[in-house]
Amino acid sequence: MSPSVVDPVTALVDAVRTRTTTGAAPELVALHEVLDQHFSRVFAQLERVAVPGSPHALLLRWRGSGGAGGEAAPLVLLAHQDVVPAGAGAAWTHPPFAGVLAPSAEGEAVWGRGTLDDKGPLVVVLAAVEALLAEGFVPARDVWLSFGSDEETGGASSAAAVEVLRERGVRPWVVLDEGGAVAAGALPGLRAPLAVVGVTEKGSTVLRLVARGRGGHASTPARGGPVARLARAVVALERAERRAALGPVTLPAATRELLRRVLPGPLGALAGRFPSAAGRLLVLAGPESAAMVRTTLALTAMRGSEAVNAVPDEAWVGVNARIMTGDSVDAVVQRLRRAVAGCGVDVEVLERGGASPTSPFDDEAFALLERCTAQVFPDAVSTPYVTMAATDSRSWTVLAERVHRFSPLRMSRAQRAGIHGVDEHVAVADLLDGVRWTTALLRGLP
């Protein structure tokens, strides 16, 4: 890739400066202008397809040679344009929407909200395509670029893009989205980074614990009010979580394969023979590894009284359940209700989302991803895994058998903590390696 063709670093800096948080339609328009400015060949030469009901979604078709039979199924590359809010930004080393280029522990880096989730990966895809277009390169099969505008708030625009392709009779060969990375420090004691490719993802189910009562003036409180009962339910839920009463520890096929690849010799085989024991060890190793083998519950939003001198007639706390492969929404809801029984609260299910199907990881498509990783990240161990976060790719499993989740960016443990957190940033060298990886993928399409 020649710097004269495209500069992904400057493109990402400018993209971060567009504050594309929830409902920011003018900022999404501004982002489109930034992308068109930096990747003019992409937007001039690729066919743009409208996504009904989602005017800010970007769906682009790059026509390929079609393969030997002329009918090769396409590759679909996903990313999303929107980002989560960053709060007031006071705790950030650099303002979250300033798009600052400054040193980091990983080297010179672009700092700001979206550098990893998901404007960095979006820029990586566009930079690779732009450079190949400048060469006159034609991929072996069609390549679709689908960039949703609302992944952080449900992903309706990506689901709408699925319908566009379904109506056209398009059945993708592979769909590739965010969800994995070249992760350092992924498992305790493991020196080599893991290039984790999500072959499934946990489902996201949203619930509320609700306590109701008469409310009233704070000067005459009654025992057992809504807040007190809600507090008892929260404590009961935490205790059940510690006892692992809210879900069995399981070792999905992807996690068994991960352990086989990263554990030396007989240990990998033992993990496969004794999955329950291996799963319990991962639970003890910390929250990141524990989430790989069980359904998790996170207490999130809360609401009670609007005034400090008023007892609320309703108080609630949000619960986000991430459903493990092999578990079910109904089973999780039943276990949660048992955990808070007797606390005087109701359990309401607001959104239901089970785990995605598992894509194959023993075929030509997965082997291509591994070859690209070996070429660009030779120190990394490629492996399938279970993606813990929800991504746009969950909508695409109805259309494609192979839906994989991998952003070709190195990420330290601290960087991963910055996703949806503070001080999100991506090293410049890693951004350029991501472009190299995506270029290798597009060149290597069979």
N, C-alpha and C positions, 0 to 999 in steps of 0.2 A: 504494500500500500504506500503510495507516494503522498507526502504531506501536502503536495500541491493539489491533490484530488479532493481530500477532505481532512479536516482537523476535528476529530471526535472530542477532543478536550474542550476546545472553544464551544463546540456545539452543545456539550453537556452543561458548561457554565451558563450559557444563554438559556438553556432549557430549564435549569434549576430556578432561574430568576422569574419564570412564569409560575405564579402561585396557583397551581391547578388542584386546589383542594375541592372538597365536595361542593357541587353546584356552581363551580366557577366557570360559567360559559364564556365570558369575555377572555379569561385567561387561557382557556383551551383554544380559542381562536388565535390568541397571541402565540401559543405554543406551535400551532400549525404554521404560522408565518415564520417562526424561528426554524422549524424543521425544513420548510421549503427553501429557506435561504441557504442553509448548510448542505442540504441534500437535494439539489435542484434536479439532478438527473433522475433520481428516484421518482419524484413527483411529476416530471415531464414525460418519462418513458414508460412507467408502469401504469396499468389501467386502474383507475380508481372506481370502486364499486360502492354505490350508496347502500347504507345500512338503514332500513326503514325504522323510524322512531328513535334513532340515535344519530343525530346530525353531526356530533363531534367524534364519533368513532371513525377510525381510518381503516379501510379495507382495500388492499392493493394487490393486484395480480401481476406477477412477473412470468410471462410466457416462456416455457422451456422448450427444448427440442422434442420432448415427448418420449424419449427412450426408444428402444429398438422397435417396439410395436406402435409407437406414436400415441399410446394411451396410458403412459405411466402416471400413477396416482401422485398427487402433489405433496410437497412439504408445506406445512403451515407453521409460521413463526409468530408467536404471540408476545405481546408486551402491553403494558397499560400506561396511559398518560397521566392519570390522576395520582395524587399523593395524599397521605394523611396530614392533618394539621400538625403544627410544631409547637403549639403553645405560644407563650410570650417570647421564647427564644433566649431568655436571660441566662440559662444554664449552658447554652451552646458556646463552644470555643469561638466559632464564627457564626454570624447570623444565618438562620436556616434557609433563607431565600436570597442570600446575597450572591451565591455561586462563587465562593472564594477559592482561589487556587493558592494553597499554602502547604507547608510541610506537615507530615503526620508520622506516626510510628512506622508506617508502611512505605514511607517516601513521599515525594511531592504528590498532592492529592487534590481532587475537587471535593469541597465540603458543601453539604446542604441536603435538604430534604429531597429524597427521590434519587440520589446518586446511586444507591443500590436497589431501591424499590420504588419505581422500576424504570426511571428515565435513563439510568446508566445502561442497563440491558437493551432498552429501546434504541439508544444512540449506537450501541455496538452493532445491532442488526442493520440499521440504516447505513452506517459507515462502511460495513462490509459490502452491502449491495451497491452502494454508490461507487466504490472503488472498482468493483467487478464490471459495472456498467461502463465505466470510463475505459476499460480494456476491450469492450465489445464482447465480453463473456456472455454465453447463453447457458443456463443451467440444464442439466439432463432431463429435468421434469419441471412442471410448473411450481412456482414458489408463491405462496400467498402470505402477505404480511397483514396481521390483524391486531390493531392497537386499540383496545377498548378505552372508554373514557370514564368508567365508573366501577372499576374493580374493587376499590376500597369500600364501596357501599352496595355491593351485591352482584355486580357484573352483568347487568341486564344488556349492556351494549355488546358484550362478547357473545352472549346467548343469542342476540339478534343476528350477529354475523354468522353464527352456526346455521340459523335458518336460511340465510341467503345462500350459503353453499349447499345446504340440503335441497333447496328448491332447484338449484342448478345441476343436481345429481353428482356433486363432487364428493368423493370418498377419499380423504387424505391417507397417504402412506404413513406419515408421521406428523404429529402435532408436538411442537416444542415450546414450552412456556417457562416462566420463572419457577423457582421452588427449590432447586438444589444449587450448589456452588462448589468451588474448590475450597473446602473448609479446613482451616488449620485448628488444631486442638479440639477436634470433634469428639474424640473419645479419650478418657484418661490414659496416660502412658503411651499414646500413639504419636510418634514423631512425624510420620509422613502425613501430608494433607490428604483428605478424602475428597475425591471428585464425586459427590453424591448426586445421582440422577434419580429423581423421584419417579417411580413407576406406578405409584398410587398416591392418593392423599387422603388424610383424615377428613371426615365430614365435619361441618360446622353447624351446630344446633344452638339456638338462642332460647333461653328460658328466663323466667322471672320468679323469684320468691316474693309473694305479696302477703302482707299482713294488713288487715282492715279493722277499724274500730270506730267509736263515736267521735273521737277527736275532742277538742275543747280548749279551754284556757289553761295555760301552763301553771297558773297559780293554784289550780285544784286538780292535780294529776291523779289518775287512777292506776292501780297496779296492773301489770300485764298489758300495757298499751302496745300499739302496732310496732313501735321501734324496739321495745324490749323483746317482743316475740320474734321479730325479725333477727335480732342479735342472737337469740338462742338458736335459731335455725342456721345462721351462718356458722356458729361454733360447732353445731352438730355436723354440718357439712364438712368442715375442716377436719374434724375427728374421723369421720368416715373415710375421707381422702387419705389420711395418714394410715388407716388400717387397711387400705386398698379394698374397702368394701364397695366402692363405687365402680368397680370394673375389674375383670380378670386381667392378669398379666399374660400377654400372648406374644408369640414370636412369629410375625408374618413371614412369608416366603422371602420377601425382599430383605428383611432384617437378618434372617438366617444366612442368606447369601452374603450380606455385608460382613457378618462375623466370620464366615468361612474365608473371605478374602483378606481380612485384616488381621485375624489372629494367627499366630505362627503354628504351623504343623498340626499336631494332635488337638490343640485347643480349639481350632476351628471346627474340627470334626466333632469334638465333644459338645460344642454349642449346638450343633445340629441334632445330636442324639439326646441331649437333655435341654430342650428349649425353655422349660419352665425355670430351671435353675439359672440359665443364662439371662432370661428376662428379669429375674429378681435382682441379679447382679447389676444389670443396667439401671434398674430403678434406684439402687443404692448409689450409683455413680454420679447422680446429679439430675437436675430437672430436664436438661436437654436430651440426655440419653434415656431418661425415664419416659419421656413423651414418645419415644420410638416404639414402646412396647405396651402402652395402655391408653385407654380413653382418659382424657384429662378434663377437669372442670376449673374454670377461672371465674372468680367473682369480679365483676366489672363495674358497671354504672350503679349508682344508688340515688334514691330520692325519698324524701320524707316531707317534713313541714316546710312551708315557704317562709316561715317566720320563727325566730328563736323563742318567742313567747306563746306559741300555739302548738298544741299536741295534734299531730296529723291524723286524719281519718283513714289514711292509707300510706304505707311505706313499702318500698320494694327495693330489691337488689337484683341486678342482672347476672346471669350465669351463662358463660359461653362454654359449651361442651364440644370438645374435639373428639369425634367418634373414630375409634381405631378400626382398621380392617378386621372383619370378623365379628364386630360388635354391632348393635343396632340402636336406633334412636329410641324405640319403644323400651328396650331393656334398660337403657340409661335412664330414661324418665322414671321407670318403675323403681330402680335402685335409689334415685335421688329422692323420690317420695317416701321410700322407707326410711332414708337417713334423717328426714326432717319431720317424720310422723310424731305427733304430739306437741309440736312447737307452735301450733296455731297459725300456720301459714298455708297459702295455696301455692301450687306449682303450676305455672302457666307456660305453655310451649308457644313461642312466638314464631320461630323459624325452624324447619326441620331439614337436616342435611346429613345424609349418611356418607360413609367412605366411598371413594371412587373405585371402579374396577381396577385390577392390577394388569398392567401392560406386560407383554413378554420382554424378558431381558436376556434371552438366549438365541437371538436371531440376528439377521444381517443389519437391521436398523440400529439395534443397540451396539453392535460391534463397530458400526461407523462412528457413533459418538465416542466410543472408547479409543478408536484410532486417532480421532482429532485431539482428544485429551492427551494421549501419549505423545503426540507431536508437539503440543504447545505447553503442556504441564508435565514433563517427564518424571518429576518427583512425586506425582500424585497417584493414589490408588483409586481407580475407577470402580464404582460399585452402585448397584441399585439401592434405593432406600425408600422409606415411607415419608412423604412430605407432611410436615406437621401443620403448616399454614394452609389456608384456603386460597386457591388461585382461579383465574379465569378458565383454566384448562378443564375444570370439572364439567363445564358445559359442553365440552368437545368430545366427551367419551361416548356420546350417542352417535357420533359420526365416524369415529376412528378407533381402531383396535389399539393402536400404539400412541399413547399420549404420555409424553415424558416431560419432566420438569427440571430444568438445569440452566442456570445463568453462568456463562463461562468466565467468572470473575473470582479471583482469590479473595477470601474473606477471613480475617482473623476472628477470634471469639469476640473481641471488643467491637469490631465492625458489625458483626451479626447482632450484637446487643443494641447497636445504633439504629437498626431497622425498626421503625415506629417509635424510636426512642430519641436520644440526644446524640449529637455529633456524628450523624450519618456522613460517611465519606467513602470515596473510592480512590485508590492510588492510580496515578496516571499510567504507570507501567502496566498495571493490571487491566485498565481499560483498553489499552492497546493490545494486550494479549487476548482479551475478549474478542476484539475485531479479528485477530489472526485465527482464533478458533472458529468463529462463524464463517470466515472466508474458507477455511479448510473444509468445513461441513458442506458449504455450497459447491465447492469444487469437487468434493468427493461423492456427490449424489450419484447413485447407480442409475 
